[in-house]
Amino acid sequence: MDLYIYYQVKDADAASLLAAVVPMQAALGARHGVACQLKRRPEARDGKQTWMEVYAATPAGFASALDEAVALAGLSAWTDGPRHTELFMDLVTCA
């Protein structure tokens, strides 16, 4: 299962959020063997950026570990509104 989490951040809070998300993802990747990515839309709108965290091929229980890591990192201090999570699964595995 792949997790895609998107949310908004005010331009003024982007550097602080980046400083918190990068080590959080590095720790999650190392601990759970998950490939992590951090992305954002190229344009900001009304002083806000849209960011996306991607976690590929997550093991069972990863969503709970992610929730704990987000709380520990204090990400809600820099996000503007809720985090939205989408789950996707592979239909066909690439050889």
C-alpha positions as a Markdown table, in Angstrom:
| # | Residue | x | y | z |
|---|---|---|---|---|
| 1 | Met | 0.0 | 0.0 | 0.0 |
| 2 | Asp | 1.3 | 3.5 | -0.9 |
| 3 | Leu | 0.3 | 6.5 | 1.2 |
| 4 | Tyr | -0.1 | 10.0 | -0.2 |
| 5 | Ile | -0.6 | 12.7 | 2.4 |
| 6 | Tyr | -1.2 | 16.3 | 1.2 |
| 7 | Tyr | -1.7 | 19.5 | 3.2 |
| 8 | Gln | -1.1 | 23.2 | 3.1 |
| 9 | Val | 1.6 | 25.3 | 4.7 |
| 10 | Lys | 1.9 | 29.1 | 4.8 |
| 11 | Asp | 4.8 | 30.4 | 2.8 |
| 12 | Ala | 6.2 | 31.9 | 6.1 |
| 13 | Asp | 6.2 | 28.4 | 7.8 |
| 14 | Ala | 7.7 | 26.4 | 4.9 |
| 15 | Ala | 11.3 | 26.4 | 6.1 |
| 16 | Ser | 10.3 | 25.3 | 9.6 |
| 17 | Leu | 8.1 | 22.6 | 8.3 |
| 18 | Leu | 10.8 | 21.4 | 6.0 |
| 19 | Ala | 13.3 | 21.2 | 8.9 |
| 20 | Ala | 10.8 | 19.0 | 10.7 |
| 21 | Val | 9.6 | 16.7 | 7.9 |
| 22 | Val | 12.9 | 15.8 | 6.4 |
| 23 | Pro | 14.4 | 14.1 | 9.6 |
| 24 | Met | 11.0 | 12.6 | 10.3 |
| 25 | Gln | 10.9 | 10.9 | 6.9 |
| 26 | Ala | 14.5 | 9.8 | 7.2 |
| 27 | Ala | 13.8 | 8.1 | 10.5 |
| 28 | Leu | 10.6 | 6.5 | 9.2 |
| 29 | Gly | 12.4 | 5.2 | 6.1 |
| 30 | Ala | 15.2 | 3.7 | 8.1 |
| 31 | Arg | 13.0 | 2.2 | 10.7 |
| 32 | His | 10.4 | 0.7 | 8.4 |
| 33 | Gly | 12.3 | 0.2 | 5.1 |
| 34 | Val | 9.9 | 2.6 | 3.3 |
| 35 | Ala | 10.9 | 4.9 | 0.4 |
| 36 | Cys | 9.8 | 8.4 | 1.3 |
| 37 | Gln | 9.4 | 11.5 | -0.9 |
| 38 | Leu | 8.4 | 15.1 | -0.1 |
| 39 | Lys | 6.9 | 17.1 | -2.9 |
| 40 | Arg | 5.1 | 20.4 | -3.4 |
| 41 | Arg | 3.1 | 22.1 | -6.1 |
| 42 | Pro | 5.2 | 24.5 | -8.1 |
| 43 | Glu | 2.9 | 27.5 | -7.4 |
| 44 | Ala | 1.7 | 29.0 | -4.1 |
| 45 | Arg | -1.8 | 30.3 | -3.9 |
| 46 | Asp | -3.0 | 33.0 | -1.4 |
| 47 | Gly | 0.3 | 32.7 | 0.4 |
| 48 | Lys | 0.1 | 28.9 | 0.9 |
| 49 | Gln | 1.9 | 26.0 | -0.6 |
| 50 | Thr | 0.5 | 22.5 | -1.1 |
| 51 | Trp | 2.9 | 19.8 | 0.0 |
| 52 | Met | 2.7 | 16.0 | -0.4 |
| 53 | Glu | 4.4 | 13.2 | 1.5 |
| 54 | Val | 4.7 | 9.9 | -0.3 |
| 55 | Tyr | 5.4 | 6.6 | 1.4 |
| 56 | Ala | 5.8 | 3.7 | -1.0 |
| 57 | Ala | 5.2 | 0.0 | -0.3 |
| 58 | Thr | 4.4 | 0.5 | 3.4 |
| 59 | Pro | 4.2 | -2.5 | 5.8 |
| 60 | Ala | 1.2 | -3.3 | 8.0 |
| 61 | Gly | 0.9 | -0.9 | 10.8 |
| 62 | Phe | 2.9 | 1.9 | 9.1 |
| 63 | Ala | 0.0 | 4.4 | 9.2 |
| 64 | Ser | 0.0 | 4.3 | 13.0 |
| 65 | Ala | 3.8 | 4.7 | 13.1 |
| 66 | Leu | 3.4 | 7.7 | 10.7 |
| 67 | Asp | 0.7 | 9.3 | 12.9 |
| 68 | Glu | 3.0 | 8.9 | 16.0 |
| 69 | Ala | 6.0 | 10.4 | 14.1 |
| 70 | Val | 3.9 | 13.4 | 12.9 |
| 71 | Ala | 2.8 | 14.1 | 16.4 |
| 72 | Leu | 6.3 | 13.7 | 17.8 |
| 73 | Ala | 7.7 | 16.1 | 15.1 |
| 74 | Gly | 5.0 | 18.6 | 15.9 |
| 75 | Leu | 4.0 | 19.1 | 12.3 |
| 76 | Ser | 0.6 | 20.6 | 13.1 |
| 77 | Ala | 2.5 | 23.7 | 14.3 |
| 78 | Trp | 3.3 | 24.6 | 10.7 |
| 79 | Thr | 0.5 | 23.1 | 8.6 |
| 80 | Asp | -2.5 | 25.1 | 7.7 |
| 81 | Gly | -5.5 | 22.8 | 8.1 |
| 82 | Pro | -5.8 | 19.1 | 8.1 |
| 83 | Arg | -3.5 | 16.4 | 6.5 |
| 84 | His | -5.4 | 14.4 | 3.9 |
| 85 | Thr | -4.4 | 10.8 | 3.4 |
| 86 | Glu | -5.0 | 8.8 | 0.3 |
| 87 | Leu | -4.2 | 5.1 | 0.0 |
| 88 | Phe | -3.3 | 3.4 | -3.3 |
| 89 | Met | -2.4 | -0.2 | -4.1 |
| 90 | Asp | -0.6 | -1.7 | -7.0 |
| 91 | Leu | -2.8 | -3.3 | -9.7 |
| 92 | Val | 0.1 | -4.8 | -11.6 |
| 93 | Thr | 3.6 | -5.2 | -10.2 |
| 94 | Cys | 6.4 | -4.1 | -12.6 |
| 95 | Ala | 9.0 | -6.7 | -13.4 |
